[in-house]
Amino acid sequence: MTSLLRTNGDTTCLLDRRRREHAEITDRILHRCSFLERDDRALLESIYSDHVPIVRLAAVRQQSPRQLRRHVRRLIERLLEPRTAFVISRRDRWNGERWAVARSCLICGRDLRGVAKDLGLSLHRVRKHVDAVRALCEETRV
């Protein structure tokens, strides 16, 4: 707080930093949303790229604005997690099966059973891939 008081009335530096941080986060969200499923990607692109208000999107989707805000908040939280950055950065190093499981479960937020069914894998195999990715992520943090 003291740094805010020592600006001598010059708030342009503070506002520039806020705009820059907001722009960086928006860019990060738009880049990472390309790994989401089509509907969620289109939703976030509408909000952050096209600047469509959530109230209007909720009306189009026939949802309450509260539900849509909650859904968007969960998407954003998931996209900004360090684990998401880790999964995206390692996608070229993993085989197709591990990448598909990691994308579906950790980026898109789907449940293990649904991913297993859609990919034609056993639940055990999907769980092992998710556990391995989480372990690799934790290993790189330490």
C-alpha positions in Angstrom: 0.0 0.0 0.0 2.8 2.4 0.7 4.0 2.2 -2.9 0.6 3.5 -4.0 0.9 6.4 -1.7 4.3 7.3 -3.0 3.3 7.9 -6.5 3.1 11.7 -5.9 -0.2 11.9 -7.6 1.0 10.1 -10.8 -1.3 7.2 -11.3 -0.4 6.6 -15.0 2.4 4.2 -14.1 0.0 2.1 -11.9 -2.7 2.2 -14.6 -0.3 1.1 -17.3 0.9 -1.8 -15.2 -2.7 -2.9 -14.6 -3.5 -2.7 -18.3 -0.4 -4.6 -19.2 -1.1 -7.3 -16.7 -4.7 -7.6 -17.8 -3.6 -7.8 -21.4 -1.1 -10.5 -20.6 -3.7 -12.6 -18.7 -6.2 -12.1 -21.6 -3.5 -13.3 -24.1 -2.7 -16.3 -21.9 -6.4 -17.2 -21.7 -7.0 -16.9 -25.4 -3.9 -19.0 -26.2 -4.8 -21.7 -23.8 -8.5 -21.8 -24.7 -7.5 -23.2 -28.1 -7.0 -26.5 -26.2 -10.5 -26.6 -24.8 -13.5 -28.3 -26.4 -15.2 -26.3 -29.2 -18.1 -24.9 -27.2 -15.9 -23.7 -24.3 -13.3 -22.3 -26.7 -16.0 -20.3 -28.6 -17.4 -19.0 -25.3 -14.1 -17.7 -24.0 -13.2 -16.2 -27.4 -16.6 -14.4 -27.5 -15.9 -12.9 -24.1 -12.2 -12.1 -24.3 -11.7 -11.5 -28.1 -15.1 -10.2 -29.2 -16.0 -8.6 -25.9 -19.6 -9.9 -25.9 -21.2 -9.4 -22.5 -22.0 -12.5 -20.5 -25.6 -11.5 -20.1 -26.0 -11.5 -23.9 -24.2 -14.9 -24.2 -26.4 -16.3 -21.4 -29.5 -15.2 -23.3 -28.3 -16.9 -26.5 -27.4 -20.1 -24.7 -30.7 -20.0 -22.7 -28.8 -20.1 -19.4 -28.9 -17.8 -16.4 -26.1 -15.3 -16.3 -25.1 -16.6 -12.9 -24.6 -20.1 -14.2 -22.6 -18.9 -17.1 -20.4 -16.7 -15.0 -19.7 -19.7 -12.7 -18.9 -21.8 -15.7 -16.6 -19.2 -17.1 -14.9 -18.7 -13.8 -14.2 -22.4 -13.5 -12.8 -22.4 -17.1 -10.5 -19.5 -16.3 -9.3 -21.0 -13.1 -8.4 -24.2 -14.8 -6.7 -22.4 -17.7 -4.6 -20.3 -15.4 -3.4 -23.2 -13.3 0.3 -24.0 -13.5 -0.6 -27.6 -14.3 -2.3 -26.4 -17.5 0.8 -24.6 -18.6 2.8 -27.7 -17.9 0.5 -30.0 -19.9 0.4 -27.7 -22.8 4.2 -27.3 -22.8 4.8 -31.0 -22.8 2.2 -32.0 -25.4 4.8 -32.7 -28.1 6.8 -35.0 -25.8 4.0 -37.3 -24.9 2.4 -40.1 -26.9 -1.0 -39.4 -28.3 -2.8 -41.3 -25.6 -1.2 -39.5 -22.7 -1.8 -36.1 -24.4 -5.5 -37.0 -25.1 -6.1 -38.0 -21.5 -4.2 -35.0 -20.1 -6.0 -32.6 -22.3 -9.5 -34.1 -21.6 -9.1 -34.5 -17.9 -6.8 -31.7 -16.8 -7.4 -28.9 -19.3 -11.1 -29.6 -20.3 -12.1 -30.8 -16.9 -13.9 -33.9 -18.0 -14.4 -36.8 -15.6 -12.2 -39.9 -15.8 -15.1 -42.3 -16.7 -16.3 -40.2 -19.6 -12.7 -39.8 -21.0 -12.1 -43.6 -20.6 -15.4 -44.3 -22.5 -14.7 -41.7 -25.3 -11.1 -42.8 -25.8 -11.8 -46.5 -25.6 -9.5 -47.0 -22.6 -9.9 -48.6 -19.3 -10.6 -46.4 -16.3 -7.4 -47.7 -14.7 -5.3 -46.7 -17.7 -6.8 -43.2 -17.7 -6.2 -42.8 -14.0 -2.6 -44.0 -14.4 -2.0 -41.3 -17.1 -3.6 -38.6 -15.0 -1.5 -39.7 -11.9 1.7 -39.7 -14.0 1.0 -36.2 -15.4 0.3 -34.9 -11.9 3.5 -36.4 -10.6 5.5 -35.0 -13.4 4.0 -31.6 -12.8 4.8 -31.8 -9.1 8.3 -32.9 -9.8 9.1 -29.9 -12.0 7.8 -27.5 -9.4 10.2 -28.6 -6.7 
